[in-house]
Amino acid sequence: MEQRQESCLYRAVFFAFRFCRNQSAWVFLLIIVLGASLMFVGAGTCLAASEAPASAMMAAGGKLFAKNCAACHQVSGKGIPGTFPPLAGNANLKDTKLVVRTIHDGKSGPITVNGAKFNSIMPPIGAGFSPGQIAAVATYVRNSWGNSFGAVTKSEVPALLQTKRQPAKQVAPRAEAAPAEAPAAVPMEYAPPDSRMLPASLKGLPRGGRLFRLYCAGCHGATARGGAVAFAGMNAPSLMHVPVAAIPVFMREGPGPMPAFQKEVLSHQDVEAVAKYVGFLQRKPHPGGFALGFLGPVAEGFVAMIGLLVIVLCAIWIEKGEKG
């Protein structure tokens, strides 16, 4: 390519010299400058066109982003102030290795984006992605919302994810068949359990419970009683006294630091299923006995340990009494 450009340049200079040999020197120089400028502008345009991401990859990355990332970073890429950093106008996305490893491995701890500090946890959403899917998501976030950092190819991803250094002494590898690429997988896909045997009042609860544990339990807890959010410096409120009819509104609007779950992330049926599950948690069946706040195996295990300690102390007291 470069040799062809140099050849064209030499030909242009030669013909310009023959045409302008009887003209003044400034005309000759002007033609040379114009020809060289047009050639370099054309080469730069071709290079920019070759680096532009393909529309098919952008479309695939957009679908994966909407399903796996938009709940926190938002469809607009603006994130949630103070909680989840924006991707729009994020200069950190220029680092291809950082983007690919963050998608695959997740990230936690303090970071600074556009002068604002964030300290939250991003799960490893891309741990089950194929290299092609990781490249698609990376390309989408690096070239959307005003960003223009170029495409990421499928072949780049394995090298960017490799963390082990090569040993000093190289050993000839054994001849083995190349492993097949992992099938396309989306970690947040799920198959609700069969609920045909449930009564009509409980229809949809398995689906709502799975969605709640996937999107909501990280902040509000598995029992919807709220609590401290790790690394965020805030407390998620309890949902025990929130009207069930208000749950879909809160999920769509995202009050305060709560993510707004757009329709690209959760459909209308999904939101209604989550609201129904929260209502079930508020009025769950009580078979009797001590409920222990419905806090699950942690509270039950704590009480069981106290009970075992009491039994052991009683056994020691009885044994000493017999010896006395």
N, C-alpha and C positions, 0 to 999 in steps of 0.2 A: 504493500500500500504506500509506504513512504517512498520507495523507489519510483513508483508511478507518478507521485506528486512532484518529485524532483525532476523527472523527465519532462513533465508538462511545463514546469517552470522554466527549464532550459529552452524548450521550444518557443515559449512565449517571448523570452528575452531575445532569442535569435531572430524571430520574425519581426519583433519590434525594432531591432537594430537595422534590419534590411529596409523596413518601411520608413524609418525615421533618420536614415543616415545623412540625408541632405537637409534635415530640419534642424531646428535649434536644439541645444542640449536639454533644455528644460522640458520640452515635449517628450523627449525620449525617457527621461527620468520619471515623468508623470505616468506614462504608460506602464513602466515597470512597477511602480508603487501600486497602481490600481490593480494590475494583474495579480501581484502577490497578495494583496488584501483580499480580493475575491476568492483566491484559492484557500487561504487560511480560514476565512469565514465559512466556506463550504465544508472544509474538513471538520471544523468545530461543530457545525450543524449536524453532520453525519454522526459524530461521536456522541453528541447529546441525544440524538435519536436512538442510537444503539444502547445507551444506558437507561433510557426511559423504561419503566416496568411494563410488562405486558398486561393488557386489560384482563386476560383470563386469570392471571395470577392475582391481580388486585381484587377481582371479584371473589375468588376462592378465599383470599385472606380476609376480605370484608365479612364473609359469612362466618368464618371461624371466630373473628373478633367479636361480632355481634352475639354469638352464642356463649363465648367463654370469657370475654374481657369487658364488654360494655357495661355490665352491672356496676363495676367500680370506676372504670375510666370514662364511662358514658359514651353514648353514640357520637356525641359531638367532639369527643377527645379532650374535653376540658377538665375531666376528673372531678373530684369533690374537694373544695378548698379545705385545707387542714387535715385531710384524711388520706385521699388517694391522689397522687400527682397527675398533672395533665400530660397528655402526649402531644397536644397541639402546640407548636412552637417550642418543643423540648429539644434543646441543643444536644442533650446527652444521646439522642437517637442517632447521632452521626457515627458513634462507635458501634460498628456492626457486631463485634464480638460481645459487647455488653448487651445488646438487644437480643441476640440469639440465645445467650446463656441465661438471661433473665426469663425469657419465655420458657425455656426448658427446665431450669432449676428453681425458678422463683427467686424472691429476694426479700430480705428483712433488714431492719436497722435504719438509722437515719440517712436521708439523702437530701440534696438541695436541688430544686428545679426552678429555674428563672428567679432565683433569689429567695424562694419560699422553701421552708424546711418541712419534711414529711418523715414520719416514723411509723410505718405500718407494715403489714405482712402481705406479700403476694405469694399465693400458692404456686407450686410447679405445674401450671396448667398444661404445659407442653411436654410433660414427661412421657405421655403416651402418643405424642404426635410423631408422624413420619418426618424425615428430613424435608420432604416437599411441603408438608403442612407448616412446619416451622418457618421455612423460607417464605411461604405465602403470607403468614401473619406478620413476619418481620418486614417484608416489602410493603405491606399495607400500612402499617403504623409509621414507617419511615417516609411515606409518600402521600399522606392524607392530611387534611386540616391545615394546608399551607406548608407542610414539610416537603422537602425535596432532597432526599439523601441517597437516591439510587436504589436499584433492585438488589435483592439477595438471592443468589442462585441455590438450587438444591445441592449442587456439588460442594458449595462452601460450608454447609452446615456441619458435616461430620468433623472437619478440621477445626472449626471454631469451638466445637464442644469438647474436643480432645484436651484433657488436662494432664495426662501422664507424660512425663518427659521420657525421651528415648534413652536407654541405658548407654553408658560410655562404650561398652563393647557390643558391637552389633552382632547379632546371631541370625544366621540365615533362617527365615521362617519356613515351617513345614508347608508342603503343598496341600492346601485344604480348599474345599469348595467355598466360594464366596457366599456369605450368609445372605439369605433373601431379605429384602427390605421389609421392615415391620409393616403390617397392614395399617391402612388409615384408621385412626381411632380418635374419638372425641371423648375425653374423660367424663364430661358432664352429661353424656347420653345415658339413659337408663331405661329399664323395662319394668314398669310397675307390676307388682305381684298380682296373681289372679285373685280378684275380689268378687267372683260370682257367688261365693258362699256367704258373703256378708249381708246383713240386713240392709234394707233400703236407707236407713238413717246413717249407715257407715260407708255407703258407696263413695268412692273417691278419696277416702282417708289414706290408704297406702300411698297414692300418688302425691297427695298434699304433704304427707309426712316426709317422703323422700325429698321433695323440693324444699321443705322447710329446713331439714337437716343440711341440705346442700348449700342453700343461699342465706339462711337466717340464723341457724344455730351457732355459727361462729361468733356472733355478737350477742344474741338474745339467749343463748343457751339451749340445750336440747329440750328443756322443760318450759321454755319461753318465759322464764322468770328473771331474765336480764343478768347483769353482772359486769365486772370490769372487762374491757376490751384490751387484749394484750398489745403492748407497744403503741397504743393510740392515746393514752392519757385521758380516757373518758369511760363512762359507764353507760351501757345499753339499758334502756328502761325495761321494766317488766311488762309483759303483754297480758297479764292475768285480768286486768280491769279495763282493757281497751275494747270498745265495741267491735264486734266481728265485722259489722258493715263498714267500719272505718279502715280495716286492714287493707283492702284493695286500693283505697285512696292513698294511704301512706306508702304502699309499695310503688305506686305510679309516680307520686310526687317526690318522695324521698325527703322528708322533713329533716332539717339540721344536717348532720354529717352522714345520714343514712343514704345509701345509693338509691337512685331512681331506676326501677326495673322497667325498661321500655318494652314495648310489644315484641321487639326483635329478640329480647332475652326470655321473657315469660309471656305466654299468650294469655288471653282473657280466661280461658279454662284453667290454666296453671295458677293464676292469681286467685281465682275462686277456690281452687283446691287447697291452697295454702291457708286462706281465710277459714275454710271449713275445718282444717286441722287445728288451727289456733283455737277455734271454738270448742273443739273436742278436748284440747288440753285444759281449757278453762273449766270444763264440766265433765271431766273424765269419770268413768264409773268407779264407785267406791265399794269394793267387796267387803269392807269391814276391817277391823284392827287399826293399828296406828299407821297413818299414811306417811309420817315422817316428811311432810312437806312435798311429797311426790318428787323428791330429789334424786331418786334412782339408787343404783348400787353403791354410790359413795356414802350416802347417809346410812343405808342399810348395813354396809360393811362396818362403819364406825360403831353403830349400836351393837352389832354382833361381837366386835372386839371387846366392848365393855362387858357384854354378857359373859363371854368366855373368861375374862379376868375375874368377874365375880364368882364364877363356878370354881376357878382354880383357888381363889382365896378361901372359899368355903371348904374345899377339899383339904387344904392345908390346916385350917382351923379344926376340922373334925379329926384329922390324923393326930394333931397335937393333943387334943382332948382325950383320945383313947390312950395315948402314952402316959398322960398325967394320971 
